[in-house]
Amino acid sequence: MKAHRQYVKEQIKHDRRFAKDLEEARVQVRLAVMIANLREDKGLSQRDLARITGLKQPQIARIESGDYLPTLETLWKLADALKAKVIIGPHQHLEFKAA
């Protein structure tokens, strides 16, 4: 694991685009985990959430995998269905939590 961390540090120093892409990926993964945790806390399956929001279950799965950053419209649908709030701040700060 140390070799991987060292590689990432070196890439960040040498490639600004790498650092930006890494931060974007971190935002997507954090958001994915927040949404999945909140859905599970509500006792909902991905299929249940899809039905409530009008989205498709595979779309919910892509969002929760961190591979896809949803649009604001999709975030609002998810927040409404999960009785949550979305907080968007500077420097790619994004929160999705129970209201």
LINSULWO-V422266 format. One record per residue. N is the residue number from 1. SS is DSSP state (hx for helix, st for strand, lp for the rest). PHI is phi in radians with two decimals (none if undefined). OMEGA is omega in degrees with one decimal (none if undefined). Layout:
# LINSULWO-V422266
n=N ss=SS phi=PHI omega=OMEGA
n=N ss=SS phi=PHI omega=OMEGA
This chain:
# LINSULWO-V422266
n=1 ss=lp phi=none omega=-179.5
n=2 ss=hx phi=-1.04 omega=-179.9
n=3 ss=hx phi=-1.09 omega=179.2
n=4 ss=hx phi=-1.12 omega=179.6
n=5 ss=hx phi=-1.06 omega=178.9
n=6 ss=hx phi=-1.12 omega=177.9
n=7 ss=hx phi=-1.03 omega=-179.3
n=8 ss=hx phi=-1.07 omega=178.6
n=9 ss=hx phi=-1.03 omega=-180.0
n=10 ss=hx phi=-1.14 omega=179.7
n=11 ss=hx phi=-1.13 omega=178.6
n=12 ss=hx phi=-1.07 omega=-179.8
n=13 ss=hx phi=-1.15 omega=-171.7
n=14 ss=hx phi=-1.69 omega=-172.2
n=15 ss=lp phi=-2.45 omega=-178.9
n=16 ss=hx phi=-1.09 omega=179.5
n=17 ss=hx phi=-1.12 omega=177.7
n=18 ss=hx phi=-1.05 omega=-179.9
n=19 ss=hx phi=-1.09 omega=179.1
n=20 ss=hx phi=-1.14 omega=179.0
n=21 ss=hx phi=-1.08 omega=179.1
n=22 ss=hx phi=-1.12 omega=179.4
n=23 ss=hx phi=-1.15 omega=176.8
n=24 ss=hx phi=-1.08 omega=178.5
n=25 ss=hx phi=-1.13 omega=178.0
n=26 ss=hx phi=-1.10 omega=178.4
n=27 ss=hx phi=-1.08 omega=-179.4
n=28 ss=hx phi=-1.08 omega=-178.8
n=29 ss=hx phi=-1.20 omega=177.8
n=30 ss=hx phi=-1.06 omega=178.9
n=31 ss=hx phi=-1.09 omega=179.6
n=32 ss=hx phi=-1.02 omega=-179.7
n=33 ss=hx phi=-1.15 omega=179.0
n=34 ss=hx phi=-1.06 omega=-178.5
n=35 ss=hx phi=-1.15 omega=-179.6
n=36 ss=hx phi=-1.08 omega=179.8
n=37 ss=hx phi=-1.11 omega=-180.0
n=38 ss=hx phi=-1.15 omega=177.5
n=39 ss=hx phi=-1.06 omega=180.0
n=40 ss=hx phi=-1.15 omega=177.5
n=41 ss=hx phi=-1.05 omega=179.3
n=42 ss=lp phi=-1.46 omega=179.8
n=43 ss=lp phi=1.28 omega=-178.6
n=44 ss=lp phi=-1.81 omega=171.1
n=45 ss=lp phi=-1.51 omega=175.3
n=46 ss=hx phi=-1.06 omega=179.0
n=47 ss=hx phi=-1.10 omega=177.6
n=48 ss=hx phi=-1.04 omega=-178.6
n=49 ss=hx phi=-1.11 omega=178.1
n=50 ss=hx phi=-1.08 omega=-179.6
n=51 ss=hx phi=-1.08 omega=-178.2
n=52 ss=hx phi=-1.16 omega=-175.0
n=53 ss=hx phi=-1.54 omega=-174.6
n=54 ss=lp phi=1.46 omega=176.0
n=55 ss=lp phi=-1.54 omega=176.2
n=56 ss=lp phi=-1.68 omega=-178.7
n=57 ss=hx phi=-1.00 omega=177.8
n=58 ss=hx phi=-1.05 omega=177.5
n=59 ss=hx phi=-1.18 omega=176.1
n=60 ss=hx phi=-1.06 omega=179.8
n=61 ss=hx phi=-1.07 omega=179.1
n=62 ss=hx phi=-1.12 omega=178.6
n=63 ss=hx phi=-1.11 omega=-177.2
n=64 ss=hx phi=-1.25 omega=177.9
n=65 ss=hx phi=-1.40 omega=-178.0
n=66 ss=lp phi=1.50 omega=-179.5
n=67 ss=lp phi=-1.46 omega=-171.5
n=68 ss=lp phi=-2.45 omega=176.2
n=69 ss=lp phi=-1.66 omega=-176.0
n=70 ss=lp phi=-1.20 omega=175.0
n=71 ss=lp phi=-1.23 omega=176.6
n=72 ss=hx phi=-1.07 omega=178.5
n=73 ss=hx phi=-1.03 omega=178.5
n=74 ss=hx phi=-1.18 omega=176.5
n=75 ss=hx phi=-1.04 omega=179.9
n=76 ss=hx phi=-1.11 omega=178.4
n=77 ss=hx phi=-1.06 omega=179.9
n=78 ss=hx phi=-1.13 omega=-179.6
n=79 ss=hx phi=-1.08 omega=179.0
n=80 ss=hx phi=-1.09 omega=-178.4
n=81 ss=hx phi=-1.15 omega=-177.1
n=82 ss=lp phi=-1.68 omega=-178.2
n=83 ss=lp phi=0.91 omega=-176.2
n=84 ss=st phi=-2.18 omega=174.6
n=85 ss=st phi=-2.19 omega=178.8
n=86 ss=st phi=-1.91 omega=178.1
n=87 ss=st phi=-2.08 omega=179.4
n=88 ss=st phi=-2.02 omega=-178.4
n=89 ss=st phi=-2.22 omega=-179.7
n=90 ss=lp phi=-1.21 omega=175.3
n=91 ss=lp phi=1.06 omega=177.5
n=92 ss=lp phi=1.04 omega=176.5
n=93 ss=st phi=-1.48 omega=-178.5
n=94 ss=st phi=-2.47 omega=177.1
n=95 ss=st phi=-2.21 omega=177.0
n=96 ss=st phi=-2.42 omega=-174.0
n=97 ss=st phi=-2.51 omega=-178.3
n=98 ss=st phi=-1.01 omega=-179.8
n=99 ss=lp phi=-1.34 omega=none
